[in-house]
Amino acid sequence: MSRAETLVVRRRIPATREEIFDAWITADSLKRWMCPQGVRSATATIDARVGGRYRIVMHGDGDYEHEGEYLVIDRPSKLSFTWISAGTDRQTSIVTIELFEKERHHTELVLTHQQLPPDKVAPHAQGWNAIVDKLAASLTH
């Protein structure tokens, strides 16, 4: 059995916790910014409730499907869901988004991706950093 790894991405975003939280659970929003390098567009289906499922397909040179189940939905501070994709060797990993109010209309986003196969941490770090940057840009324009 291989050892699982944890990845943490932190970013200060000039938006409220509510705006950021809602962006994560709205399909129309997700498809605008859930596009790391090499991804042209995305489609998303979301059932945003604990036990509900989501499916995100990133469209690039091929289609990259990501799916999972919502574990925690605590608006506006915490969202947690399983993350299963070819990028995790179809193994279940867990993504947790925590949102901390900083100053007026600024939020610190902390994304923690747990239970990643060790050889998948670097590609996920690159992908999540690009995604969080695009999320921030989508909320500030």
Residue pairs with C-beta under 8 A, 6 or more apart in sequence:
2 117
2 118
3 118
4 93
4 114
4 115
4 116
4 117
4 118
5 115
5 116
5 117
5 118
5 120
5 121
6 112
6 113
6 114
6 115
6 116
7 112
7 113
7 116
7 121
7 124
7 125
7 128
8 110
8 111
8 112
8 113
9 109
9 110
9 111
9 113
9 125
9 128
9 129
9 132
10 108
10 109
10 110
10 111
11 108
11 109
11 111
11 132
11 133
11 136
12 102
12 106
12 107
12 108
12 109
13 20
13 106
13 107
13 108
13 109
13 135
13 136
13 139
13 140
14 105
14 106
14 136
14 139
14 140
15 105
15 106
15 107
15 136
15 139
15 140
16 76
16 101
16 105
16 107
17 76
17 77
17 99
17 100
17 101
17 107
18 75
18 76
19 139
20 76
20 99
20 107
20 109
20 135
20 139
21 75
21 76
21 77
21 79
21 97
21 99
22 29
22 75
23 29
23 30
23 33
23 135
23 138
23 139
24 30
24 79
24 97
25 46
25 48
25 73
25 79
26 46
26 48
27 44
27 45
27 46
29 138
30 42
30 44
30 46
30 56
31 41
31 42
31 43
31 44
32 134
32 138
33 131
33 134
33 135
33 137
33 138
34 42
34 44
34 56
34 58
34 131
34 134
35 41
35 42
35 58
35 130
35 131
35 134
36 58
36 126
36 127
36 128
36 130
36 131
37 126
37 127
37 130
38 60
38 61
39 58
39 59
39 60
39 64
40 59
40 60
41 58
41 59
42 56
42 57
42 58
42 59
43 56
43 57
43 59
44 54
44 55
44 56
44 57
45 54
45 55
46 52
46 54
47 53
47 54
47 70
48 54
48 70
48 73
49 70
49 73
50 70
50 71
50 72
50 73
51 69
51 70
52 69
52 70
53 67
53 68
53 69
53 70
54 67
54 68
54 69
54 70
54 81
55 65
55 66
55 67
56 65
56 66
56 67
57 63
57 64
57 65
57 66
58 64
58 66
64 85
64 86
64 87
65 85
65 86
66 83
66 84
66 85
66 87
67 84
67 85
68 81
68 82
68 83
68 84
68 92
68 95
69 81
69 82
70 79
70 80
70 81
71 80
71 81
71 82
71 94
72 78
72 79
72 80
72 96
73 79
76 99
77 98
77 99
77 100
78 96
78 97
78 98
78 99
79 96
79 97
80 94
80 95
80 96
80 97
81 94
81 95
82 92
82 93
82 94
82 95
83 92
83 93
83 94
83 95
83 113
84 90
84 91
84 92
84 93
87 120
87 123
87 124
87 127
88 116
88 117
88 120
89 117
89 120
91 115
91 117
92 115
93 113
93 114
93 115
93 116
94 113
94 114
94 115
95 111
95 112
95 113
95 114
96 111
96 112
96 114
97 109
97 110
97 111
98 109
98 110
98 112
99 107
99 108
99 109
99 110
100 107
100 108
100 110
101 107
102 108
109 132
109 135
111 128
111 132
113 124
113 128
116 124
